[in-house]
């Protein structure tokens, strides 16, 4: 989470606002409308987000032990699949005065249309066809960056491990290792020794 892009935001009574989206969690309760204690950032809280998955953000609890609190997007149930900032920005530019709920429904409609594929081939290039093509491209990029299900490592084997291979008397031992010389960048490469 530390490597994800960070933003400094206030934790209000409704949660956190990032890019016209509202994130909230019950664990944010002690942080609501309180100062983080970081004077260099005017008391704002450190929030990390994944630009390829808008479903959640992580807030560092500076007042606690520095642990991370996960907050989920308020309208997560509106979108059929996880999507990123690319799809959100694409729709928000088309609907500049839309509310967060309207944008969530528009993104869901965009991804549903893209998943269904083209209805019929366009005979004439028009502005509507160009917009539809751009919609499909955004949806394809979103689908390509959708994270796969987290795989869990296999459980440790409970069977007895076989004994390590022991050298038989007739097997040869390994050859002697001869180290290479050190590289000298100031040495003339054309000089032969």
Phi and psi in degrees as a GROMACS rama.xvg file:
@    title "Ramachandran Plot"
@    xaxis  label "Phi"
@    yaxis  label "Psi"
@TYPE xy
-62.4917  -27.8281  UNK-2
-86.8929  -9.02872  UNK-3
-72.88  156.58  UNK-4
-59.221  140.294  UNK-5
-112.057  151.132  UNK-6
-139.083  153.362  UNK-7
-110.106  117.43  UNK-8
-133.172  160.072  UNK-9
-86.8915  146.126  UNK-10
-99.9892  106.45  UNK-11
-94.4368  -176.463  UNK-12
-64.9184  -29.0826  UNK-13
-89.5935  -12.0282  UNK-14
125.035  -138.88  UNK-15
-122.485  137.609  UNK-16
-108.709  124.841  UNK-17
-136.971  121.984  UNK-18
53.8854  45.9042  UNK-19
64.0811  26.2227  UNK-20
-123.092  144.722  UNK-21
-108.439  128.58  UNK-22
-117.23  140.107  UNK-23
-151.402  155.849  UNK-24
-159.55  149.763  UNK-25
-61.4875  -29.2178  UNK-26
-68.4352  -12.9163  UNK-27
-78.9384  -4.67194  UNK-28
-48.7242  -53.1634  UNK-29
-67.0416  -16.9321  UNK-30
-92.0501  -16.8349  UNK-31
-59.8855  128.869  UNK-32
52.0068  31.0434  UNK-33
-119.971  157.268  UNK-34
-78.2576  141.671  UNK-35
-77.0168  -19.5368  UNK-36
94.1989  -2.15841  UNK-37
-95.2422  101.298  UNK-38
-71.4168  -28.1297  UNK-39
-65.1825  -24.8925  UNK-40
-109.948  23.1468  UNK-41
57.9817  30.4377  UNK-42
80.1757  10.0607  UNK-43
-79.2365  162.319  UNK-44
-99.8671  144.676  UNK-45
-80.01  120.773  UNK-46
-122.439  126.1  UNK-47
-109.162  142.343  UNK-48
-141.107  153.689  UNK-49
-97.2238  117.096  UNK-50
-67.3252  -12.4907  UNK-51
-99.8587  -0.812674  UNK-52
-149.146  104.072  UNK-53
-86.0968  7.28839  UNK-54
-71.1459  -23.66  UNK-55
-154.507  160.108  UNK-56
-132.845  164.617  UNK-57
-123.878  132.128  UNK-58
-112.96  129.463  UNK-59
-82.785  128.953  UNK-60
-87.1424  93.9636  UNK-61
-70.8332  -26.8567  UNK-62
-76.0688  -28.4989  UNK-63
-89.2349  -139.677  UNK-64
-92.3105  16.9087  UNK-65
83.3905  11.7378  UNK-66
-71.971  165.792  UNK-67
-100.539  137.651  UNK-68
-112.366  124.986  UNK-69
-90.5061  128.456  UNK-70
-118.256  135.265  UNK-71
-100.993  158.421  UNK-72
-70.9099  138.737  UNK-73
-61.2077  -38.094  UNK-74
-106.695  35.2185  UNK-75
-63.3148  -30.1101  UNK-76
-73.3313  -8.9736  UNK-77
-82.2717  -27.9901  UNK-78
-95.7406  137.973  UNK-79
-72.8016  -30.3691  UNK-80
-139.486  161.795  UNK-81
-63.5536  142.108  UNK-82
-140.579  170.008  UNK-83
-111.725  -173.904  UNK-84
-62.2094  -28.2988  UNK-85
-59.7871  -49.0254  UNK-86
-67.4959  -40.123  UNK-87
-63.2295  -46.8591  UNK-88
-64.9161  -38.1013  UNK-89
-60.1446  -46.1784  UNK-90
-72.3338  -38.5812  UNK-91
-68.3517  -26.0157  UNK-92
-73.8352  -30.4141  UNK-93
-76.7966  -28.7636  UNK-94
-125.047  74.3697  UNK-95
-65.6506  -26.8407  UNK-96
-103.16  13.6932  UNK-97
-76.9172  153.145  UNK-98
-80.6201  171.591  UNK-99
-61.9658  -39.8948  UNK-100
-66.2552  -41.0145  UNK-101
-65.1548  -39.3985  UNK-102
-65.3489  -39.5681  UNK-103
-62.5966  -42.5933  UNK-104
-67.1876  -36.6705  UNK-105
-67.2368  -38.7213  UNK-106
-65.6148  -42.5962  UNK-107
-61.1333  -41.2386  UNK-108
-66.0421  -40.5764  UNK-109
-60.3736  -47.3508  UNK-110
-68.9797  -33.3705  UNK-111
-67.5024  -43.6313  UNK-112
-62.9675  -41.2454  UNK-113
-67.2401  -36.3801  UNK-114
-67.8571  -34.4984  UNK-115
-71.4034  -26.1646  UNK-116
87.5518  175.395  UNK-117
-70.1698  142.726  UNK-118
-75.2705  -46.2456  UNK-119
-154.343  155.045  UNK-120
-68.7715  141.169  UNK-121
-81.1605  126.805  UNK-122
-80.5624  -33.2576  UNK-123
-122.972  138.604  UNK-124
-75.0278  123.316  UNK-125
-136.174  174.331  UNK-126
-63.9098  -37.2762  UNK-127
-65.9988  -39.5428  UNK-128
-66.7597  -38.9172  UNK-129
-65  -40.0352  UNK-130
-65.9355  -41.1875  UNK-131
-63.8758  -39.1267  UNK-132
-64.1882  -41.3292  UNK-133
-66.2979  -37.9627  UNK-134
-60.4814  -43.8663  UNK-135
-65.1101  -38.954  UNK-136
-64.5048  -44.2272  UNK-137
-62.9123  -43.396  UNK-138
-65.3641  -38.7162  UNK-139
-65.4852  -41.1763  UNK-140
-65.3836  -38.3863  UNK-141
-64.591  -42.973  UNK-142
-66.265  -35.3677  UNK-143
-68.9408  -29.3084  UNK-144
-97.2717  4.20879  UNK-145
-65.2305  127.607  UNK-146
-68.7564  143.083  UNK-147
-79.7279  165.678  UNK-148
-61.3141  139.001  UNK-149
-65.9381  129.742  UNK-150
-95.2951  137.781  UNK-151
-96.368  144.765  UNK-152
-68.461  149.89  UNK-153
-63.5163  147.782  UNK-154
-64.9394  151.199  UNK-155
-63.617  145.219  UNK-156
-69.5185  136.49  UNK-157
-96.6551  -7.45355  UNK-158
-75.4669  155.985  UNK-159
-67.2658  132.321  UNK-160
-73.6078  143.322  UNK-161
-68.1462  150.787  UNK-162
-65.6805  144.14  UNK-163
-60.7662  150.3  UNK-164
-63.8629  124.461  UNK-165
-100.924  145.143  UNK-166
-71.5553  131.746  UNK-167
-80.7132  161.438  UNK-168
-64.5724  -31.1003  UNK-169
-85.6088  -7.5774  UNK-170
-79.0312  147.92  UNK-171
-80.124  150.505  UNK-172
-81.9394  165.7  UNK-173
-69.0746  154.588  UNK-174
-71.6683  159.615  UNK-175
-71.2059  137.917  UNK-176
-88.8169  125.976  UNK-177
-107.834  115.412  UNK-178
-72.6407  149.826  UNK-179
-80.7743  158.492  UNK-180
-70.8521  165.115  UNK-181
-78.2758  148.13  UNK-182
-83.2411  128.719  UNK-183
-117.815  109.782  UNK-184
-68.1392  -19.3582  UNK-185
-89.36  -7.98937  UNK-186
-75.2445  144.615  UNK-187
-72.2303  120.134  UNK-188
-70.7115  -17.9174  UNK-189
-91.1537  -9.39945  UNK-190
-77.2858  130.407  UNK-191
-101.782  140.844  UNK-192
